[in-house]
Amino acid sequence: MNPALSIRLSRRECALVALFAVLGGAALLGPAVPAALLAGSPFAHAAPAASVPNLPELLGSLPMAVVGLWGLRWLRWLDRAHEEAQDRAPVPQAVALPPIDPLDCAWMFFAGLVLAAAGSVFYHLQPDGMRLAADRAAVSVAL
């Protein structure tokens, strides 16, 4: 056997592979979802509020957008403060810029919240299957 092709998995990795295998088997062997249940918009209210359809869902996106924009603004302030501190007391280049910014995940999360809010508004303005897919794609950025 070629040693370059052999892979040693840790116990956690083996458990994760086993979990995926069980879930995949359950998905393949489980009952099919009737197509009638997939039609329509299960995540949207049918009755309009104040002559605006899906108003509760549209307003529910507002907190996500506010928190996302607040987080992006806070991270921008943090970056500017860091740049100003470096300008006042320069440090060697190797120390000044780490190879990976530890706040990149925070930037992605807050941007994902803004995208999730926009995707939710996009879906709830006119709910259908394609817009639901766009909404879920936007949510996946934050997740």
N, CA, C and O atoms as CSV, one atom per row, in Angstrom:
chain,resi,resn,atom,element,x,y,z
A,1,MET,N,N,0.841,-1.181,0.000
A,1,MET,CA,C,0.000,0.000,0.000
A,1,MET,C,C,0.880,1.236,0.000
A,1,MET,O,O,1.890,1.292,0.701
A,2,ASN,N,N,0.501,2.199,-0.769
A,2,ASN,CA,C,1.254,3.430,-0.898
A,2,ASN,C,C,1.062,4.268,0.369
A,2,ASN,O,O,-0.073,4.591,0.716
A,3,PRO,N,N,2.163,4.633,1.078
A,3,PRO,CA,C,2.014,5.409,2.311
A,3,PRO,C,C,1.417,6.794,2.067
A,3,PRO,O,O,0.825,7.368,2.980
A,4,ALA,N,N,1.553,7.339,0.874
A,4,ALA,CA,C,0.993,8.657,0.598
A,4,ALA,C,C,-0.534,8.600,0.522
A,4,ALA,O,O,-1.209,9.610,0.725
A,5,LEU,N,N,-1.076,7.410,0.228
A,5,LEU,CA,C,-2.526,7.273,0.106
A,5,LEU,C,C,-3.197,6.869,1.413
A,5,LEU,O,O,-4.414,7.002,1.545
A,6,SER,N,N,-2.435,6.383,2.368
A,6,SER,CA,C,-3.046,5.977,3.622
A,6,SER,C,C,-3.340,7.204,4.482
A,6,SER,O,O,-2.506,8.100,4.618
A,7,ILE,N,N,-4.527,7.225,5.052
A,7,ILE,CA,C,-4.960,8.357,5.867
A,7,ILE,C,C,-5.330,7.835,7.242
A,7,ILE,O,O,-6.101,6.884,7.370
A,8,ARG,N,N,-4.779,8.459,8.259
A,8,ARG,CA,C,-5.119,8.097,9.638
A,8,ARG,C,C,-6.112,9.120,10.150
A,8,ARG,O,O,-5.808,10.312,10.205
A,9,LEU,N,N,-7.290,8.666,10.523
A,9,LEU,CA,C,-8.295,9.544,11.075
A,9,LEU,C,C,-8.272,9.448,12.590
A,9,LEU,O,O,-8.054,8.379,13.160
A,10,SER,N,N,-8.502,10.588,13.228
A,10,SER,CA,C,-8.601,10.581,14.687
A,10,SER,C,C,-9.941,9.983,15.093
A,10,SER,O,O,-10.801,9.734,14.247
A,11,ARG,N,N,-10.113,9.754,16.385
A,11,ARG,CA,C,-11.386,9.202,16.868
A,11,ARG,C,C,-12.536,10.151,16.570
A,11,ARG,O,O,-13.621,9.705,16.197
A,12,ARG,N,N,-12.323,11.436,16.727
A,12,ARG,CA,C,-13.370,12.411,16.432
A,12,ARG,C,C,-13.738,12.397,14.951
A,12,ARG,O,O,-14.914,12.472,14.594
A,13,GLU,N,N,-12.728,12.302,14.096
A,13,GLU,CA,C,-13.000,12.261,12.656
A,13,GLU,C,C,-13.745,10.992,12.275
A,13,GLU,O,O,-14.643,11.029,11.433
A,14,CYS,N,N,-13.384,9.872,12.883
A,14,CYS,CA,C,-14.103,8.619,12.622
A,14,CYS,C,C,-15.556,8.724,13.081
A,14,CYS,O,O,-16.463,8.250,12.398
A,15,ALA,N,N,-15.773,9.344,14.234
A,15,ALA,CA,C,-17.137,9.526,14.732
A,15,ALA,C,C,-17.939,10.437,13.797
A,15,ALA,O,O,-19.125,10.198,13.569
A,16,LEU,N,N,-17.307,11.466,13.261
A,16,LEU,CA,C,-17.981,12.366,12.347
A,16,LEU,C,C,-18.342,11.659,11.037
A,16,LEU,O,O,-19.443,11.841,10.516
A,17,VAL,N,N,-17.425,10.859,10.509
A,17,VAL,CA,C,-17.702,10.088,9.293
A,17,VAL,C,C,-18.851,9.109,9.543
A,17,VAL,O,O,-19.726,8.950,8.692
A,18,ALA,N,N,-18.852,8.451,10.711
A,18,ALA,CA,C,-19.933,7.518,11.040
A,18,ALA,C,C,-21.265,8.258,11.152
A,18,ALA,O,O,-22.289,7.757,10.687
A,19,LEU,N,N,-21.263,9.441,11.764
A,19,LEU,CA,C,-22.496,10.226,11.879
A,19,LEU,C,C,-23.023,10.602,10.504
A,19,LEU,O,O,-24.223,10.486,10.255
A,20,PHE,N,N,-22.152,11.050,9.607
A,20,PHE,CA,C,-22.585,11.386,8.254
A,20,PHE,C,C,-23.125,10.162,7.528
A,20,PHE,O,O,-24.097,10.268,6.780
A,21,ALA,N,N,-22.514,9.014,7.737
A,21,ALA,CA,C,-22.999,7.786,7.109
A,21,ALA,C,C,-24.397,7.424,7.610
A,21,ALA,O,O,-25.261,7.040,6.822
A,22,VAL,N,N,-24.615,7.545,8.912
A,22,VAL,CA,C,-25.936,7.252,9.483
A,22,VAL,C,C,-26.973,8.236,8.957
A,22,VAL,O,O,-28.063,7.826,8.560
A,23,LEU,N,N,-26.650,9.530,8.949
A,23,LEU,CA,C,-27.587,10.532,8.452
A,23,LEU,C,C,-27.857,10.360,6.957
A,23,LEU,O,O,-28.992,10.525,6.509
A,24,GLY,N,N,-26.827,10.032,6.190
A,24,GLY,CA,C,-27.017,9.780,4.764
A,24,GLY,C,C,-27.902,8.572,4.521
A,24,GLY,O,O,-28.762,8.591,3.640
A,25,GLY,N,N,-27.690,7.511,5.309
A,25,GLY,CA,C,-28.550,6.326,5.189
A,25,GLY,C,C,-29.988,6.638,5.558
A,25,GLY,O,O,-30.915,6.173,4.895
A,26,ALA,N,N,-30.183,7.420,6.608
A,26,ALA,CA,C,-31.542,7.798,7.001
A,26,ALA,C,C,-32.207,8.633,5.908
A,26,ALA,O,O,-33.403,8.483,5.659
A,27,ALA,N,N,-31.450,9.503,5.260
A,27,ALA,CA,C,-32.017,10.320,4.187
A,27,ALA,C,C,-32.392,9.465,2.985
A,27,ALA,O,O,-33.419,9.709,2.351
A,28,LEU,N,N,-31.572,8.465,2.662
A,28,LEU,CA,C,-31.854,7.615,1.510
A,28,LEU,C,C,-32.969,6.611,1.783
A,28,LEU,O,O,-33.768,6.317,0.895
A,29,LEU,N,N,-33.028,6.087,2.997
A,29,LEU,CA,C,-33.990,5.034,3.317
A,29,LEU,C,C,-35.277,5.571,3.938
A,29,LEU,O,O,-36.259,4.837,4.052
A,30,GLY,N,N,-35.282,6.825,4.336
A,30,GLY,CA,C,-36.454,7.411,4.984
A,30,GLY,C,C,-37.574,7.664,3.994
A,30,GLY,O,O,-37.397,7.525,2.784
A,31,PRO,N,N,-38.738,8.041,4.527
A,31,PRO,CA,C,-39.882,8.286,3.635
A,31,PRO,C,C,-39.671,9.541,2.800
A,31,PRO,O,O,-39.020,10.494,3.227
A,32,ALA,N,N,-40.235,9.515,1.608
A,32,ALA,CA,C,-40.143,10.672,0.718
A,32,ALA,C,C,-41.128,11.743,1.171
A,32,ALA,O,O,-42.202,11.434,1.688
A,33,VAL,N,N,-40.757,12.988,0.977
A,33,VAL,CA,C,-41.648,14.101,1.306
A,33,VAL,C,C,-42.575,14.311,0.115
A,33,VAL,O,O,-42.102,14.502,-1.006
A,34,PRO,N,N,-43.879,14.279,0.338
A,34,PRO,CA,C,-44.802,14.491,-0.791
A,34,PRO,C,C,-44.582,15.860,-1.422
A,34,PRO,O,O,-44.332,16.841,-0.722
A,35,ALA,N,N,-44.677,15.921,-2.750
A,35,ALA,CA,C,-44.438,17.172,-3.472
A,35,ALA,C,C,-45.417,18.255,-3.060
A,35,ALA,O,O,-45.095,19.440,-3.136
A,36,ALA,N,N,-46.622,17.863,-2.619
A,36,ALA,CA,C,-47.602,18.870,-2.219
A,36,ALA,C,C,-47.124,19.644,-0.993
A,36,ALA,O,O,-47.464,20.817,-0.836
A,37,LEU,N,N,-46.344,19.007,-0.124
A,37,LEU,CA,C,-45.830,19.688,1.049
A,37,LEU,C,C,-44.712,20.665,0.704
A,37,LEU,O,O,-44.440,21.590,1.470
A,38,LEU,N,N,-44.064,20.471,-0.436
A,38,LEU,CA,C,-42.976,21.349,-0.842
A,38,LEU,C,C,-43.480,22.594,-1.560
A,38,LEU,O,O,-42.744,23.574,-1.685
A,39,ALA,N,N,-44.712,22.570,-2.028
A,39,ALA,CA,C,-45.258,23.713,-2.757
A,39,ALA,C,C,-45.659,24.819,-1.782
A,39,ALA,O,O,-45.846,24.575,-0.590
A,40,GLY,N,N,-45.784,26.011,-2.297
A,40,GLY,CA,C,-46.220,27.122,-1.462
A,40,GLY,C,C,-45.075,27.718,-0.684
A,40,GLY,O,O,-43.906,27.475,-0.983
A,41,SER,N,N,-45.420,28.494,0.309
A,41,SER,CA,C,-44.437,29.203,1.114
A,41,SER,C,C,-44.690,28.915,2.578
A,41,SER,O,O,-45.469,29.620,3.221
A,42,PRO,N,N,-44.046,27.891,3.117
A,42,PRO,CA,C,-44.323,27.525,4.502
A,42,PRO,C,C,-43.805,28.528,5.528
A,42,PRO,O,O,-44.195,28.459,6.694
A,43,PHE,N,N,-42.949,29.445,5.132
A,43,PHE,CA,C,-42.351,30.376,6.080
A,43,PHE,C,C,-42.944,31.779,5.978
A,43,PHE,O,O,-42.387,32.725,6.534
A,44,ALA,N,N,-44.059,31.921,5.278
A,44,ALA,CA,C,-44.652,33.244,5.096
A,44,ALA,C,C,-46.097,33.222,5.578
A,44,ALA,O,O,-46.801,32.227,5.408
A,45,HIS,N,N,-46.531,34.319,6.178
A,45,HIS,CA,C,-47.926,34.465,6.594
A,45,HIS,C,C,-48.787,34.710,5.365
A,45,HIS,O,O,-48.376,35.388,4.423
A,46,ALA,N,N,-49.975,34.153,5.394
A,46,ALA,CA,C,-50.871,34.350,4.262
A,46,ALA,C,C,-51.617,35.674,4.361
A,46,ALA,O,O,-51.891,36.302,3.338
A,47,ALA,N,N,-51.948,36.106,5.566
A,47,ALA,CA,C,-52.739,37.325,5.732
A,47,ALA,C,C,-51.837,38.552,5.768
A,47,ALA,O,O,-50.859,38.580,6.514
A,48,PRO,N,N,-52.159,39.574,4.961
A,48,PRO,CA,C,-51.357,40.799,5.010
A,48,PRO,C,C,-51.661,41.604,6.264
A,48,PRO,O,O,-52.792,41.599,6.751
A,49,ALA,N,N,-50.666,42.286,6.780
A,49,ALA,CA,C,-50.833,43.171,7.934
A,49,ALA,C,C,-50.621,44.593,7.450
A,49,ALA,O,O,-49.588,44.907,6.859
A,50,ALA,N,N,-51.592,45.446,7.698
A,50,ALA,CA,C,-51.520,46.847,7.277
A,50,ALA,C,C,-51.301,46.956,5.767
A,50,ALA,O,O,-50.525,47.787,5.297
A,51,SER,N,N,-51.999,46.102,5.020
A,51,SER,CA,C,-51.959,46.034,3.551
A,51,SER,C,C,-50.569,45.709,2.989
A,51,SER,O,O,-50.344,45.853,1.787
A,52,VAL,N,N,-49.648,45.278,3.836
A,52,VAL,CA,C,-48.324,44.849,3.379
A,52,VAL,C,C,-48.213,43.348,3.649
A,52,VAL,O,O,-48.240,42.926,4.806
A,53,PRO,N,N,-48.087,42.536,2.592
A,53,PRO,CA,C,-47.983,41.095,2.828
A,53,PRO,C,C,-46.693,40.743,3.581
A,53,PRO,O,O,-45.630,41.308,3.322
A,54,ASN,N,N,-46.814,39.814,4.499
A,54,ASN,CA,C,-45.674,39.295,5.266
A,54,ASN,C,C,-44.967,40.374,6.083
A,54,ASN,O,O,-43.752,40.311,6.272
A,55,LEU,N,N,-45.708,41.346,6.560
A,55,LEU,CA,C,-45.119,42.436,7.334
A,55,LEU,C,C,-44.375,41.961,8.583
A,55,LEU,O,O,-43.299,42.487,8.868
A,56,PRO,N,N,-44.904,40.980,9.352
A,56,PRO,CA,C,-44.139,40.536,10.534
A,56,PRO,C,C,-42.764,39.982,10.187
A,56,PRO,O,O,-41.797,40.225,10.909
A,57,GLU,N,N,-42.667,39.238,9.087
A,57,GLU,CA,C,-41.365,38.697,8.681
A,57,GLU,C,C,-40.432,39.795,8.187
A,57,GLU,O,O,-39.232,39.770,8.460
A,58,LEU,N,N,-40.987,40.754,7.460
A,58,LEU,CA,C,-40.160,41.867,6.992
A,58,LEU,C,C,-39.594,42.655,8.165
A,58,LEU,O,O,-38.418,43.019,8.167
A,59,LEU,N,N,-40.436,42.916,9.164
A,59,LEU,CA,C,-39.955,43.635,10.348
A,59,LEU,C,C,-39.013,42.776,11.185
A,59,LEU,O,O,-38.148,43.303,11.884
A,60,GLY,N,N,-39.177,41.463,11.117
A,60,GLY,CA,C,-38.281,40.566,11.846
A,60,GLY,C,C,-36.863,40.576,11.309
A,60,GLY,O,O,-35.932,40.187,12.013
A,61,SER,N,N,-36.688,41.014,10.077
A,61,SER,CA,C,-35.346,41.116,9.489
A,61,SER,C,C,-34.602,42.342,9.974
A,61,SER,O,O,-33.376,42.403,9.888
A,62,LEU,N,N,-35.332,43.313,10.480
A,62,LEU,CA,C,-34.716,44.568,10.914
A,62,LEU,C,C,-33.670,44.382,12.015
A,62,LEU,O,O,-32.590,44.962,11.907
A,63,PRO,N,N,-33.939,43.590,13.082
A,63,PRO,CA,C,-32.894,43.412,14.104
A,63,PRO,C,C,-31.605,42.784,13.560
A,63,PRO,O,O,-30.508,43.146,13.983
A,64,MET,N,N,-31.746,41.834,12.615
A,64,MET,CA,C,-30.536,41.241,12.023
A,64,MET,C,C,-29.720,42.288,11.293
A,64,MET,O,O,-28.496,42.328,11.415
A,65,ALA,N,N,-30.396,43.133,10.535
A,65,ALA,CA,C,-29.686,44.167,9.786
A,65,ALA,C,C,-29.031,45.169,10.730
A,65,ALA,O,O,-27.896,45.587,10.500
A,66,VAL,N,N,-29.736,45.556,11.786
A,66,VAL,CA,C,-29.182,46.535,12.735
A,66,VAL,C,C,-27.949,45.976,13.430
A,66,VAL,O,O,-26.926,46.655,13.524
A,67,VAL,N,N,-28.042,44.741,13.919
A,67,VAL,CA,C,-26.889,44.133,14.608
A,67,VAL,C,C,-25.736,43.926,13.633
A,67,VAL,O,O,-24.579,44.149,13.992
A,68,GLY,N,N,-26.033,43.502,12.403
A,68,GLY,CA,C,-24.977,43.318,11.410
A,68,GLY,C,C,-24.266,44.614,11.077
A,68,GLY,O,O,-23.037,44.650,11.019
A,69,LEU,N,N,-25.027,45.686,10.855
A,69,LEU,CA,C,-24.414,46.972,10.555
A,69,LEU,C,C,-23.655,47.523,11.748
A,69,LEU,O,O,-22.585,48.110,11.587
A,70,TRP,N,N,-24.200,47.339,12.951
A,70,TRP,CA,C,-23.493,47.778,14.161
A,70,TRP,C,C,-22.162,47.042,14.289
A,70,TRP,O,O,-21.141,47.659,14.591
A,71,GLY,N,N,-22.166,45.725,14.062
A,71,GLY,CA,C,-20.934,44.949,14.167
A,71,GLY,C,C,-19.901,45.357,13.133
A,71,GLY,O,O,-18.715,45.458,13.446
A,72,LEU,N,N,-20.344,45.594,11.896
A,72,LEU,CA,C,-19.405,46.031,10.858
A,72,LEU,C,C,-18.819,47.399,11.193
A,72,LEU,O,O,-17.632,47.642,10.977
A,73,ARG,N,N,-19.650,48.282,11.715
A,73,ARG,CA,C,-19.147,49.610,12.104
A,73,ARG,C,C,-18.156,49.501,13.258
A,73,ARG,O,O,-17.127,50.176,13.266
A,74,TRP,N,N,-18.469,48.650,14.230
A,74,TRP,CA,C,-17.579,48.455,15.374
A,74,TRP,C,C,-16.240,47.866,14.918
A,74,TRP,O,O,-15.187,48.294,15.390
A,75,LEU,N,N,-16.271,46.890,14.006
A,75,LEU,CA,C,-15.023,46.306,13.505
A,75,LEU,C,C,-14.214,47.332,12.716
A,75,LEU,O,O,-12.985,47.336,12.787
A,76,ARG,N,N,-14.888,48.196,11.969
A,76,ARG,CA,C,-14.169,49.246,11.235
A,76,ARG,C,C,-13.507,50.206,12.213
A,76,ARG,O,O,-12.371,50.626,11.997
A,77,TRP,N,N,-14.210,50.558,13.287
A,77,TRP,CA,C,-13.628,51.421,14.318
A,77,TRP,C,C,-12.407,50.740,14.940
A,77,TRP,O,O,-11.386,51.384,15.179
A,78,LEU,N,N,-12.516,49.458,15.197
A,78,LEU,CA,C,-11.409,48.709,15.783
A,78,LEU,C,C,-10.205,48.685,14.849
A,78,LEU,O,O,-9.069,48.836,15.299
A,79,ASP,N,N,-10.445,48.496,13.545
A,79,ASP,CA,C,-9.350,48.523,12.571
A,79,ASP,C,C,-8.679,49.897,12.521
A,79,ASP,O,O,-7.452,49.988,12.476
A,80,ARG,N,N,-9.474,50.953,12.528
A,80,ARG,CA,C,-8.895,52.298,12.503
A,80,ARG,C,C,-8.081,52.579,13.759
A,80,ARG,O,O,-7.001,53.165,13.680
A,81,ALA,N,N,-8.592,52.165,14.922
A,81,ALA,CA,C,-7.851,52.368,16.170
A,81,ALA,C,C,-6.534,51.601,16.141
A,81,ALA,O,O,-5.516,52.092,16.629
A,82,HIS,N,N,-6.554,50.398,15.569
A,82,HIS,CA,C,-5.326,49.604,15.469
A,82,HIS,C,C,-4.322,50.275,14.536
A,82,HIS,O,O,-3.127,50.318,14.828
A,83,GLU,N,N,-4.815,50.802,13.406
A,83,GLU,CA,C,-3.929,51.489,12.465
A,83,GLU,C,C,-3.321,52.749,13.089
A,83,GLU,O,O,-2.140,53.038,12.898
A,84,GLU,N,N,-4.136,53.489,13.831
A,84,GLU,CA,C,-3.619,54.697,14.483
A,84,GLU,C,C,-2.592,54.351,15.547
A,84,GLU,O,O,-1.592,55.053,15.696
A,85,ALA,N,N,-2.827,53.273,16.288
A,85,ALA,CA,C,-1.862,52.851,17.306
A,85,ALA,C,C,-0.552,52.435,16.652
A,85,ALA,O,O,0.519,52.695,17.200
A,86,GLN,N,N,-0.618,51.799,15.499
A,86,GLN,CA,C,0.606,51.407,14.793
A,86,GLN,C,C,1.338,52.628,14.244
A,86,GLN,O,O,2.568,52.650,14.195
A,87,ASP,N,N,0.577,53.643,13.831
A,87,ASP,CA,C,1.218,54.859,13.325
A,87,ASP,C,C,1.956,55.599,14.433
A,87,ASP,O,O,3.016,56.179,14.198
A,88,ARG,N,N,1.397,55.581,15.642
A,88,ARG,CA,C,2.028,56.280,16.770
A,88,ARG,C,C,3.275,55.548,17.259
A,88,ARG,O,O,4.268,56.181,17.619
A,89,ALA,N,N,3.226,54.234,17.271
A,89,ALA,CA,C,4.361,53.440,17.764
A,89,ALA,C,C,4.615,52.304,16.787
A,89,ALA,O,O,4.152,51.184,17.005
A,90,PRO,N,N,5.340,52.577,15.721
A,90,PRO,CA,C,5.568,51.534,14.717
A,90,PRO,C,C,6.319,50.333,15.305
A,90,PRO,O,O,7.229,50.473,16.122
A,91,VAL,N,N,5.907,49.179,14.862
A,91,VAL,CA,C,6.562,47.936,15.256
A,91,VAL,C,C,7.086,47.263,13.995
A,91,VAL,O,O,6.660,47.604,12.892
A,92,PRO,N,N,7.999,46.318,14.140
A,92,PRO,CA,C,8.512,45.635,12.944
A,92,PRO,C,C,7.381,45.007,12.131
A,92,PRO,O,O,6.366,44.588,12.687
A,93,GLN,N,N,7.563,44.947,10.830
A,93,GLN,CA,C,6.531,44.444,9.920
A,93,GLN,C,C,6.090,43.031,10.272
A,93,GLN,O,O,4.910,42.708,10.134
A,94,ALA,N,N,6.993,42.194,10.715
A,94,ALA,CA,C,6.645,40.811,11.048
A,94,ALA,C,C,5.672,40.743,12.212
A,94,ALA,O,O,4.872,39.811,12.288
A,95,VAL,N,N,5.724,41.708,13.118
A,95,VAL,CA,C,4.829,41.719,14.271
A,95,VAL,C,C,3.563,42.512,13.968
A,95,VAL,O,O,2.494,42.205,14.496
A,96,ALA,N,N,3.683,43.530,13.120
A,96,ALA,CA,C,2.566,44.436,12.877
A,96,ALA,C,C,1.415,43.765,12.147
A,96,ALA,O,O,0.256,44.012,12.481
A,97,LEU,N,N,1.693,42.942,11.182
A,97,LEU,CA,C,0.642,42.317,10.386
A,97,LEU,C,C,0.713,40.803,10.512
A,97,LEU,O,O,1.574,40.174,9.897
A,98,PRO,N,N,-0.173,40.212,11.293
A,98,PRO,CA,C,-0.176,38.756,11.361
A,98,PRO,C,C,-0.603,38.187,10.011
A,98,PRO,O,O,-1.287,38.866,9.245
A,99,PRO,N,N,-0.209,36.954,9.712
A,99,PRO,CA,C,-0.540,36.384,8.407
A,99,PRO,C,C,-2.051,36.259,8.190
A,99,PRO,O,O,-2.523,36.365,7.057
A,100,ILE,N,N,-2.802,36.038,9.252
A,100,ILE,CA,C,-4.256,35.932,9.151
A,100,ILE,C,C,-4.852,36.822,10.229
A,100,ILE,O,O,-4.496,36.720,11.403
A,101,ASP,N,N,-5.758,37.688,9.821
A,101,ASP,CA,C,-6.404,38.577,10.780
A,101,ASP,C,C,-7.385,37.757,11.612
A,101,ASP,O,O,-8.277,37.122,11.049
A,102,PRO,N,N,-7.243,37.754,12.937
A,102,PRO,CA,C,-8.143,36.958,13.765
A,102,PRO,C,C,-9.588,37.456,13.747
A,102,PRO,O,O,-10.491,36.734,14.169
A,103,LEU,N,N,-9.817,38.672,13.267
A,103,LEU,CA,C,-11.178,39.194,13.222
A,103,LEU,C,C,-11.878,38.933,11.887
A,103,LEU,O,O,-13.002,39.394,11.689
A,104,ASP,N,N,-11.241,38.207,10.973
A,104,ASP,CA,C,-11.881,37.922,9.688
A,104,ASP,C,C,-13.201,37.181,9.877
A,104,ASP,O,O,-14.160,37.438,9.150
A,105,CYS,N,N,-13.263,36.278,10.830
A,105,CYS,CA,C,-14.507,35.539,11.085
A,105,CYS,C,C,-15.593,36.480,11.586
A,105,CYS,O,O,-16.762,36.305,11.243
A,106,ALA,N,N,-15.232,37.466,12.383
A,106,ALA,CA,C,-16.213,38.436,12.862
A,106,ALA,C,C,-16.734,39.277,11.696
A,106,ALA,O,O,-17.933,39.543,11.610
A,107,TRP,N,N,-15.841,39.693,10.803
A,107,TRP,CA,C,-16.277,40.432,9.617
A,107,TRP,C,C,-17.267,39.597,8.816
A,107,TRP,O,O,-18.301,40.107,8.384
A,108,MET,N,N,-16.957,38.310,8.614
A,108,MET,CA,C,-17.823,37.428,7.835
A,108,MET,C,C,-19.171,37.242,8.519
A,108,MET,O,O,-20.207,37.222,7.855
A,109,PHE,N,N,-19.163,37.105,9.844
A,109,PHE,CA,C,-20.411,36.897,10.575
A,109,PHE,C,C,-21.321,38.118,10.466
A,109,PHE,O,O,-22.499,37.981,10.134
A,110,PHE,N,N,-20.790,39.308,10.742
A,110,PHE,CA,C,-21.636,40.504,10.700
A,110,PHE,C,C,-22.094,40.813,9.271
A,110,PHE,O,O,-23.229,41.246,9.068
A,111,ALA,N,N,-21.234,40.598,8.292
A,111,ALA,CA,C,-21.664,40.762,6.900
A,111,ALA,C,C,-22.734,39.729,6.560
A,111,ALA,O,O,-23.667,40.020,5.812
A,112,GLY,N,N,-22.599,38.522,7.109
A,112,GLY,CA,C,-23.608,37.491,6.898
A,112,GLY,C,C,-24.948,37.859,7.502
A,112,GLY,O,O,-25.991,37.526,6.940
A,113,LEU,N,N,-24.938,38.546,8.647
A,113,LEU,CA,C,-26.201,39.004,9.233
A,113,LEU,C,C,-26.890,40.011,8.319
A,113,LEU,O,O,-28.105,39.954,8.134
A,114,VAL,N,N,-26.124,40.927,7.752
A,114,VAL,CA,C,-26.715,41.902,6.835
A,114,VAL,C,C,-27.260,41.190,5.595
A,114,VAL,O,O,-28.356,41.505,5.131
A,115,LEU,N,N,-26.497,40.231,5.058
A,115,LEU,CA,C,-26.967,39.467,3.899
A,115,LEU,C,C,-28.198,38.635,4.238
A,115,LEU,O,O,-29.112,38.518,3.422
A,116,ALA,N,N,-28.227,38.050,5.448
A,116,ALA,CA,C,-29.388,37.259,5.859
A,116,ALA,C,C,-30.630,38.137,5.952
A,116,ALA,O,O,-31.715,37.717,5.552
A,117,ALA,N,N,-30.484,39.343,6.471
A,117,ALA,CA,C,-31.627,40.265,6.541
A,117,ALA,C,C,-32.095,40.632,5.137
A,117,ALA,O,O,-33.297,40.639,4.868
A,118,ALA,N,N,-31.166,40.933,4.248
A,118,ALA,CA,C,-31.533,41.278,2.870
A,118,ALA,C,C,-32.178,40.089,2.162
A,118,ALA,O,O,-33.157,40.258,1.435
A,119,GLY,N,N,-31.640,38.892,2.369
A,119,GLY,CA,C,-32.227,37.698,1.761
A,119,GLY,C,C,-33.617,37.414,2.296
A,119,GLY,O,O,-34.495,36.988,1.546
A,120,SER,N,N,-33.825,37.643,3.577
A,120,SER,CA,C,-35.135,37.432,4.171
A,120,SER,C,C,-36.157,38.415,3.611
A,120,SER,O,O,-37.288,38.033,3.311
A,121,VAL,N,N,-35.769,39.659,3.473
A,121,VAL,CA,C,-36.666,40.652,2.876
A,121,VAL,C,C,-36.969,40.270,1.425
A,121,VAL,O,O,-38.119,40.338,0.992
A,122,PHE,N,N,-35.945,39.870,0.680
A,122,PHE,CA,C,-36.118,39.457,-0.711
A,122,PHE,C,C,-37.122,38.308,-0.805
A,122,PHE,O,O,-37.986,38.320,-1.681
A,123,TYR,N,N,-37.023,37.325,0.078
A,123,TYR,CA,C,-37.938,36.185,0.056
A,123,TYR,C,C,-39.352,36.599,0.453
A,123,TYR,O,O,-40.313,36.223,-0.218
A,124,HIS,N,N,-39.491,37.360,1.522
A,124,HIS,CA,C,-40.820,37.647,2.049
A,124,HIS,C,C,-41.585,38.703,1.245
A,124,HIS,O,O,-42.790,38.857,1.442
A,125,LEU,N,N,-40.929,39.423,0.358
A,125,LEU,CA,C,-41.660,40.341,-0.509
A,125,LEU,C,C,-42.524,39.583,-1.513
A,125,LEU,O,O,-43.618,40.028,-1.861
A,126,GLN,N,N,-42.027,38.438,-1.974
A,126,GLN,CA,C,-42.791,37.606,-2.900
A,126,GLN,C,C,-42.325,36.160,-2.725
A,126,GLN,O,O,-41.482,35.687,-3.488
A,127,PRO,N,N,-42.869,35.451,-1.722
A,127,PRO,CA,C,-42.371,34.109,-1.388
A,127,PRO,C,C,-42.586,33.092,-2.512
A,127,PRO,O,O,-43.690,32.938,-3.034
A,128,ASP,N,N,-41.507,32.412,-2.864
A,128,ASP,CA,C,-41.561,31.250,-3.746
A,128,ASP,C,C,-40.304,30.425,-3.520
A,128,ASP,O,O,-39.441,30.807,-2.731
A,129,GLY,N,N,-40.199,29.308,-4.201
A,129,GLY,CA,C,-39.094,28.385,-3.969
A,129,GLY,C,C,-37.732,28.947,-4.300
A,129,GLY,O,O,-36.776,28.728,-3.555
A,130,MET,N,N,-37.621,29.671,-5.404
A,130,MET,CA,C,-36.321,30.220,-5.802
A,130,MET,C,C,-35.866,31.308,-4.832
A,130,MET,O,O,-34.683,31.394,-4.504
A,131,ARG,N,N,-36.782,32.119,-4.382
A,131,ARG,CA,C,-36.424,33.163,-3.421
A,131,ARG,C,C,-36.060,32.558,-2.070
A,131,ARG,O,O,-35.215,33.095,-1.355
A,132,LEU,N,N,-36.699,31.438,-1.719
A,132,LEU,CA,C,-36.339,30.755,-0.473
A,132,LEU,C,C,-34.903,30.242,-0.553
A,132,LEU,O,O,-34.162,30.312,0.427
A,133,ALA,N,N,-34.511,29.728,-1.717
A,133,ALA,CA,C,-33.131,29.271,-1.896
A,133,ALA,C,C,-32.154,30.436,-1.753
A,133,ALA,O,O,-31.090,30.280,-1.153
A,134,ALA,N,N,-32.502,31.595,-2.293
A,134,ALA,CA,C,-31.646,32.775,-2.162
A,134,ALA,C,C,-31.564,33.211,-0.702
A,134,ALA,O,O,-30.500,33.609,-0.227
A,135,ASP,N,N,-32.689,33.136,0.007
A,135,ASP,CA,C,-32.709,33.490,1.428
A,135,ASP,C,C,-31.798,32.555,2.210
A,135,ASP,O,O,-31.022,33.013,3.049
A,136,ARG,N,N,-31.878,31.281,1.956
A,136,ARG,CA,C,-31.046,30.309,2.686
A,136,ARG,C,C,-29.573,30.472,2.331
A,136,ARG,O,O,-28.712,30.277,3.189
A,137,ALA,N,N,-29.269,30.821,1.097
A,137,ALA,CA,C,-27.872,31.038,0.710
A,137,ALA,C,C,-27.289,32.220,1.481
A,137,ALA,O,O,-26.140,32.177,1.921
A,138,ALA,N,N,-28.087,33.275,1.642
A,138,ALA,CA,C,-27.617,34.433,2.408
A,138,ALA,C,C,-27.409,34.076,3.875
A,138,ALA,O,O,-26.442,34.526,4.491
A,139,VAL,N,N,-28.294,33.281,4.432
A,139,VAL,CA,C,-28.165,32.862,5.828
A,139,VAL,C,C,-26.912,32.011,6.034
A,139,VAL,O,O,-26.279,32.072,7.088
A,140,SER,N,N,-26.562,31.221,5.024
A,140,SER,CA,C,-25.400,30.328,5.163
A,140,SER,C,C,-24.096,31.102,5.338
A,140,SER,O,O,-23.143,30.569,5.907
A,141,VAL,N,N,-24.033,32.333,4.867
A,141,VAL,CA,C,-22.817,33.137,5.054
A,141,VAL,C,C,-22.586,33.384,6.544
A,141,VAL,O,O,-21.467,33.232,7.034
A,142,ALA,N,N,-23.637,33.761,7.259
A,142,ALA,CA,C,-23.490,34.012,8.691
A,142,ALA,C,C,-23.222,32.724,9.446
A,142,ALA,O,O,-22.455,32.714,10.408
A,143,LEU,N,N,-23.846,31.642,9.019
A,143,LEU,CA,C,-23.640,30.380,9.726
A,143,LEU,C,C,-22.251,29.855,9.481
A,143,LEU,O,O,-21.892,28.796,9.997
